[in-house]
Amino acid sequence: MKNGLLALNIVLLVAVGVLYFLHFSGDRKQTASAPAVKADGKHDPGQCRIAYFEMDSIESAYALVKDVKAVLDRKEGEINNELARMERDFRTKAAEYQAQAVTMNQTQSEMAQRDMQQRQQTLQTREAQLRQEYQVLQANKQQEVRKKIEEYLKGYNANGTYTYIMSYEPGLFFYKDSAYNITGELIRGLNADYKPAAKK
């Protein structure tokens, strides 16, 4: 009985060993180093490699982004200064009319009221116009940064190493393998490309 069980265990052990060998010694032609590319230059749909970069690092280290922030901050400062000046002028005029109110007749009082309404409307219209200009400038500058990143990544991935290159932002991905993080290379390349333009 013991000999029978021993023989059965040996047979099962050999069978498991053979299955293990057959399973793990298969053809290793596919590697993770690069996706398979067909003769027509298209990727094998079975292969997909995704790289990512951290957008917050790009925003803090890319020279173009720093320059864009400086332009936007300067524009916002100009807007705030102009609106503050207009508001001061409005309050000064309101104080003048209020001081003269006791000596004004009905017609003068109505004219002063219309003048203040017109000034208020002008202030509100100008504020809306300036805010709109700022939003357009901000959108254009953001598009400029995005376009520069996209253009650089096209050249960076000219050999087709990656199927997708994504911007990592917290809350969007639940897992990331840092082996596919190209942030450092991207920052170095973007800044190298941007420097000649900055010297012009």
Residue pairs with C-beta under 8 A, 6 or more apart in sequence:
30 36
30 47
32 49
34 49
34 159
34 160
34 161
35 43
35 44
35 47
35 48
35 49
35 160
35 161
35 162
35 163
36 43
36 44
36 46
36 47
37 43
37 44
37 160
38 44
41 160
43 160
43 163
47 163
48 163
48 164
49 161
49 162
49 163
49 164
49 180
50 162
50 163
50 164
50 165
50 166
50 180
51 157
51 161
51 162
51 164
51 165
51 166
51 180
51 181
51 182
52 165
52 166
52 167
52 168
52 173
52 176
52 180
52 181
52 182
52 183
53 165
53 166
53 167
53 168
53 181
53 182
53 183
53 186
54 167
54 168
54 181
54 183
55 167
55 168
55 169
56 169
57 183
57 187
58 65
58 149
58 167
58 183
58 186
58 187
58 190
59 65
61 187
61 191
62 145
62 187
62 190
62 191
62 194
63 190
63 191
63 194
63 195
63 198
64 144
64 145
64 148
64 190
64 194
65 145
67 198
68 141
68 142
68 144
68 145
71 137
71 141
72 134
72 137
72 138
72 141
75 133
75 134
75 137
76 134
79 130
79 131
79 133
79 134
82 126
82 130
83 123
83 126
83 127
83 130
86 122
86 123
86 126
87 123
89 119
90 116
90 119
90 120
90 123
93 115
93 116
93 119
94 116
97 104
97 112
97 115
97 116
100 108
100 112
101 109
101 112
104 112
148 190
148 193
148 194
149 186
149 190
152 186
152 189
152 190
152 193
153 165
153 186
156 165
156 182
156 185
156 186
156 189
157 165
165 182
168 176
168 181
